[in-house]
């Protein structure tokens, strides 16, 4: 039987996080600055949700407007809180979960990132991109 590594071998451990007290403008700034598409929302070390860049795009009218794009985005972002926009009841896995099981979860679900939680603490995040890069290294 082939030994399949744990997700801890491919997960990102430098995690950018938000709290529900943060605002959506901060979230957009973090998405763009760090070139990421998923940000866990935490309360202390515990994950309470996850915000994706797609979640922001769904509530933004800015793509349809040219002249006052920044003003419109600010207005829309002020209408919602992170807690209202984030996905709640987030599925998580432990860092010792094998990569194949993580791939199965992501393949069956409609999300593209999976927080890694050990003993109630967020310790990493794995994305479909991490899995693709892992597979490419195997070829």
C-alpha positions as CSV (number, residue, x, y, z in Angstrom):
1,X,0.0,0.0,0.0
2,X,1.3,3.4,-1.0
3,X,2.2,5.8,1.9
4,X,0.2,9.0,1.3
5,X,1.6,12.1,3.0
6,X,-0.3,14.2,5.5
7,X,-1.9,17.5,4.4
8,X,0.6,19.2,6.8
9,X,3.3,18.6,4.1
10,X,1.5,20.9,1.6
11,X,-0.6,23.3,3.6
12,X,0.2,27.0,4.0
13,X,1.1,27.9,7.5
14,X,1.5,31.6,7.0
15,X,-2.2,32.3,7.3
16,X,-3.8,35.7,6.7
17,X,-6.9,35.9,8.9
18,X,-9.8,38.3,9.5
19,X,-12.1,38.8,12.5
20,X,-15.8,39.5,12.3
21,X,-15.0,43.0,13.5
22,X,-12.9,43.7,10.4
23,X,-14.5,45.3,7.4
24,X,-14.8,44.2,3.8
25,X,-12.4,46.9,2.5
26,X,-9.7,45.4,4.7
27,X,-10.6,42.0,3.3
28,X,-10.3,43.2,-0.3
29,X,-7.0,44.8,0.5
30,X,-5.6,41.6,2.0
31,X,-6.8,39.5,-1.0
32,X,-5.0,41.8,-3.4
33,X,-1.9,42.4,-1.3
34,X,-1.2,38.8,-0.6
35,X,-2.6,37.4,-4.0
36,X,-4.9,35.0,-2.2
37,X,-8.5,33.9,-2.7
38,X,-9.5,32.6,0.8
39,X,-9.2,34.1,4.2
40,X,-10.2,32.3,7.4
41,X,-12.3,34.4,9.9
42,X,-11.2,33.7,13.4
43,X,-12.1,34.4,17.0
44,X,-8.9,34.0,18.9
45,X,-7.3,30.9,17.4
46,X,-10.7,29.2,16.5
47,X,-12.1,29.4,13.0
48,X,-15.7,30.8,12.8
49,X,-15.9,31.2,9.0
50,X,-14.1,31.7,5.7
51,X,-14.3,34.5,3.3
52,X,-13.5,34.0,-0.4
53,X,-12.7,36.6,-3.0
54,X,-15.7,35.2,-4.9
55,X,-17.9,36.1,-1.9
56,X,-16.7,39.7,-2.3
57,X,-17.3,39.8,-6.0
58,X,-20.9,38.6,-5.5
59,X,-21.8,41.6,-3.5
60,X,-19.9,44.2,-5.5
61,X,-21.4,46.2,-8.2
62,X,-18.0,47.8,-9.1
63,X,-17.4,45.7,-12.2
64,X,-20.4,47.2,-13.9
65,X,-19.4,50.8,-13.3
66,X,-16.4,52.6,-14.7
67,X,-16.3,56.2,-13.3
68,X,-16.8,55.9,-9.5
69,X,-15.7,52.3,-9.0
70,X,-14.0,52.9,-5.7
71,X,-17.0,54.9,-4.3
72,X,-19.5,52.2,-5.2
73,X,-17.3,49.5,-3.8
74,X,-17.0,51.4,-0.5
75,X,-20.8,51.9,-0.3
76,X,-21.5,48.3,-1.0
77,X,-18.9,47.1,1.5
78,X,-20.3,49.4,4.2
79,X,-23.7,47.7,3.7
80,X,-22.4,44.3,4.8
81,X,-20.3,42.8,7.6
82,X,-17.7,40.1,7.3
83,X,-20.0,37.9,9.4
84,X,-22.9,38.4,6.9
85,X,-20.7,37.5,3.8
86,X,-18.5,34.7,5.1
87,X,-19.3,31.0,4.8
88,X,-20.2,29.6,8.2
89,X,-20.1,26.0,9.5
90,X,-16.8,25.6,7.7
91,X,-15.6,22.0,7.2
92,X,-12.1,21.5,8.5
93,X,-9.5,18.7,8.8
94,X,-6.6,17.9,11.1
95,X,-3.1,18.3,9.9
96,X,-2.5,14.6,10.0
97,X,-5.3,13.9,7.4
98,X,-3.8,12.4,4.3
99,X,-3.7,14.3,1.1
100,X,-6.0,11.8,-0.7
101,X,-8.8,12.3,1.8
102,X,-8.4,16.1,1.5
103,X,-8.6,15.9,-2.2
104,X,-11.8,13.8,-2.0
105,X,-13.4,16.5,0.2
106,X,-12.5,19.3,-2.1
107,X,-13.6,17.3,-5.2
108,X,-17.0,16.7,-3.7
109,X,-17.7,20.2,-2.4
110,X,-18.1,23.6,-4.0
111,X,-15.3,25.2,-2.1
112,X,-11.6,25.5,-3.0
113,X,-9.9,25.8,0.4
114,X,-9.9,23.8,3.5
115,X,-8.8,25.1,6.9
116,X,-6.5,22.8,8.9
117,X,-7.4,22.7,12.6
118,X,-5.6,20.9,15.4
119,X,-7.1,20.9,18.9
120,X,-9.4,23.8,18.1
121,X,-6.6,26.0,16.7
122,X,-6.3,27.1,13.1
123,X,-2.8,25.8,12.0
124,X,-3.0,26.0,8.2
125,X,-5.0,26.1,5.1
126,X,-4.9,24.0,2.0
127,X,-6.3,25.0,-1.4
128,X,-7.0,23.2,-4.7
129,X,-3.9,25.0,-6.0
130,X,-1.8,23.4,-3.3
131,X,-3.1,20.0,-4.4
132,X,-2.5,20.6,-8.1
133,X,1.1,21.7,-7.3
134,X,1.6,18.5,-5.2
135,X,0.3,16.3,-8.1
136,X,2.6,18.1,-10.5
137,X,5.6,17.3,-8.3
138,X,4.6,13.6,-8.4
139,X,4.7,13.4,-12.2
